[in-house]
Amino acid sequence: MNRILLGFILVSLMGCSTFDPLAGGSSQQGNGVVVGKVVNKYGTAAPNIVVKLYPMDYNPLRSAAIPGSCIDTTDSNGNYMLKAPRSSHVYQIYASNILKTVNALAPDITISGDTTHVADMVVSVPGTVKVAVPGNADSSNGYIYIPGTDIFVALNGNTEFALLTSVPEGVLSSIQYSAAGSIVSSVIRYDVSVIAADTVTVFNPAWKYARSIILNTTASGAAVAGNAYDFPVLIRLNSSNFDCTQAKNSGADIRFTKPDNTFLPYEIERWDSVSYQAEIWVKLDTIYGNDSTQSITMYWGNQNASDSSNGPAVFDTADGFQGVWHLSGAGNANAGDATIHHYNGTPTDTAPQTIPGIIGTALQFDGKSNGLLMKNTANGPLNFPRPGTYTFSAWVWVDSVFDEDAFIAGKGFDQYALRIKGSQSIPASMFALHEFVNAPVYGTDMRYAPVVKQQWKYMVGVRDTAGSYLFIDGRCVDSIGMLLNGGDNSADTTNFSIGRCGAAFKPNDYLPFQGKVDEVRIARGRFSADWIKLSYMNQKEQDALVTW
C-alpha cells in the first residue's frame, strides 16, 4: 500500500473521537452549502456574529470538533455561508457574538440540493435553564448539555440543580445528561421553551416531556371575575394537542404540578390510546378570576411511573362533593361514583346505552326501561335536611318531552330532582329544579327555564337558606319560580337515581327520561355563581378556560 495513503488513514483514525457524527464526509461529493442571514430584533443586519453548523445530536464533550467549513462570521449585511460535511445529517445552526450576549438557534435543518437557504435568524438576549439533576446522575463526573451546541455544564458535585447559561431563546429539541467517558446519553427533557433574559426551571427529570397549560379567566377566555376555590379543571387531550404515544398506554405516567412544582391531585376519566382522546380532572385550590397568566404543568414520558389517578382526592367530600358520576363506563357496568362514598349506580331494569358525550362518553336513556339506582343513598350524605343547602348539576340532552314530567336525576319523588316538566304541565315543557320544602309551608318549590331540545345544556340547581336558583349554561335563569302547597311527600327514605324516579312507592318506570345525561354531581353547600359559570365555560364543547 502506498505509504502516503497509509499514513493518511492512520492519522485520520487517530483523529477520530469515540463518537464522530461528521466522520466520512470530507469529500465535496454530496456536500451542500447552507446560506442565510442573521438580524437583530429590529430586522436590521447583525454583523460579526459567529455562526456554527452542528449535527442535531452533537455532544460538545464527546463529538469531534466541527470542521472549519461549518463555521463562519456574518458580514456587514449579516450574511453567512456554511458547508455541510454530510447531507444525510439533520443540522442545527447556533449563532452568537463573541461575548454570547446575544445568540440564536435554528434547528432541524435538512440539506437539500447544492444550496440550502435558512430563514433569517433573529439574535436576542439569551436565557438560562435551571435543570434538576437526575437521581441516577454521577455528580462528580457527569455533565448536562444541549445537543447541537457547545453549551454544557459540569455537575461538579451538584445533586439538585445545574445552570445552563447563555441559552438561545426558542424551543430546544432536548436537554441531555451524560457521564464523562461514557458513550451513552439520556434525555432529561424534550422541547424546552426558553425565554430571553429569563430563567426556566426543568423539574422532575424522570419525566421526559412537559407542557405548560394556561388557565384564562379574562374576557378573552372564561370571562369569570371572581376566584373559584377547590376547583376540578377539565383537561381534554386529543391528537391536536398531545402525542399519546409518548405516554404509557393507560396514561399512568401523567402528572400535573403548580409552578412551584407542587403536585396536583388528578383523575383520569377516560384514556383512549386508540382514538387519541382523554379527559382528565385536575384539582386546583384556587383559580384566579380575570387572569390570563395562571398556569399548571403537565408531565408525561416516564415508563417507571405508576398510576396516581385519584377521584376521591379531586372530588373531595371535604370540599362538599357527596356524589360525582362521570357516566363514562360501559352501560352494563356500574356508573361509578368518583367520591370516596362510592355510591355506584346499577341499572334498575335495562342498562342505558353508552354514547359520545359532552365529556368523554355519556349515557343514553330510552324513556322506557332505562334507569340507574344508587343504593344505600336513602340516608346519609345525600339526604339533605329540608330545606337543605346543596349544589346539584348535570349535563342534559333532551330528545323529547312527554305529557308527564321526566326525571333526570335526584332523590325520591319530591325531595330534590332535576326534571323536565311535561307538555301538559303548568308551566309546560320546562327545565326544572324540583324539591320539597317545609317552609314557609309544606309544598313543592320549583325553578324553571324553557326546554331546549337536541342540544347539550348544563343544568345546575342551588339551594341555600335564602332560596333556590336554577342555572342553565352558567347563568342564573330563575330565582323566584313557584311554590305549590301540599302535604309532606318528600320521600326521604328513597335512594338517589338517574334516568327515572326511584321512589319506593312508584313503579320502576316512573317518570322516565328520554335523552342523554353526562357528569351528574351533588355537593353539600352552595357553590358561587362564578364557580358555576367557570364549570360551564371549562366543560362545554369549546373549552374557554384551558389554553395550550
C-alpha positions, 0 to 999 in steps of 0.5 A: 500500500502506498505509504502516503495513503497509509499514513493518511488513514492512520492519522485520520483514525487517530483523529477520530473521537469515540463518537464522530457524527461528521466522520466520512464526509470530507469529500465535496461529493454530496456536500451542500452549502447552507446560506442565510442571514442573521438580524437583530430584533429590529430586522436590521443586519447583525454583523460579526456574529459567529455562526456554527453548523452542528449535527442535531445530536452533537455532544460538545464533550464527546463529538469531534470538533466541527470542521472549519467549513461549518463555521463562519462570521456574518458580514456587514449585511449579516450574511453567512455561508456554511458547508455541510460535511454530510447531507444525510445529517439533520443540522442545527445552526447556533449563532452568537457574538463573541461575548454570547450576549446575544445568540440564536438557534435554528434547528432541524435543518435538512440539506437539500440540493447544492444550496440550502437557504435558512430563514433569517435568524433573529439574535436576542438576549439569551436565557438560562435553564435551571435543570434538576439533576437526575437521581441516577446522575454521577455528580462528580463526573457527569455533565448536562448539555444541549445537543447541537451546541457547545453549551454544557455544564459540569455537575461538579458535585451538584445533586439538585440543580445545574445552570445552563447559561447563555441559552438561545431563546426558542424551543430546544429539541432536548436537554441531555445528561451524560457521564464523562467517558461514557458513550451513552446519553439520556434525555432529561427533557424534550422541547424546552421553551426558553425565554430571553433574559429569563430563567426556566426551571426543568423539574422532575427529570424522570419525566421526559416531556412537559407542557405548560397549560394556561388557565384564562379567566379574562374576557378573552377566555372564561370571562369569570371575575371572581376566584373559584376555590377547590376547583376540578379543571377539565383537561381534554387531550386529543391528537391536536394537542398531545402525542399519546404515544409518548405516554404509557398506554393507560396514561399512568405516567401523567402528572400535573404540578403548580409552578412551584412544582407542587403536585396536583391531585388528578383523575383520569376519566377516560384514556383512549390510546386508540382514538387519541382522546382523554379527559382528565380532572385536575384539582386546583385550590384556587383559580384566579378570576380575570387572569390570563397568566395562571398556569399548571404543568403537565408531565408525561414520558416516564415508563417507571411511573405508576398510576396516581389517578385519584377521584376521591382526592379531586372530588373531595367530600371535604370540599362538599362533593357527596356524589360525582358520576362521570357516566363514562363506563360501559352501560352494563357496568356500574356508573361509578361514583368518583367520591370516596362514598362510592355510591355506584349506580346499577341499572334498575331494569335495562342498562342505558346505552353508552354514547359520545358525550359532552365529556368523554362518553355519556349515557343514553336513556330510552324513556322506557326501561332505562334507569340507574339506582344508587343504593344505600343513598336513602340516608346519609350524605345525600339526604339533605335536611329540608330545606337543605343547602346543596349544589346539584348539576348535570349535563342534559340532552333532551330528545323529547318531552312527554305529557308527564314530567321526566326525571333526570336525576335526584332523590325520591319523588319530591325531595330534590330532582332535576326534571323536565316538566311535561307538555301538559304541565303548568308551566309546560315543557320546562327545565326544572329544579324540583324539591320539597320544602317545609317552609314557609309551608309544606309544598313543592318549590320549583325553578324553571327555564324553557326546554331546549331540545337536541342540544347539550345544556348544563343544568345546575340547581342551588339551594341555600337558606335564602332560596333556590336558583336554577342555572342553565349554561352558567347563568342564573335563569330563575330565582323566584319560580313557584311554590305549590302547597301540599302535604309532606311527600318528600320521600326521604327514605328513597335512594338517589337515581338517574334516568327515572324516579326511584321512589319506593312507592312508584313503579320502576318506570316512573317518570322516565327520561328520554335523552342523554345525561353526562357528569351528574354531581351533588355537593353539600353547600352552595357553590358561587355563581362564578364557580358555576359559570367557570364549570360551564365555560371549562366543560362545554364543547369549546373549552374557554378556560384551558389554553395550550 
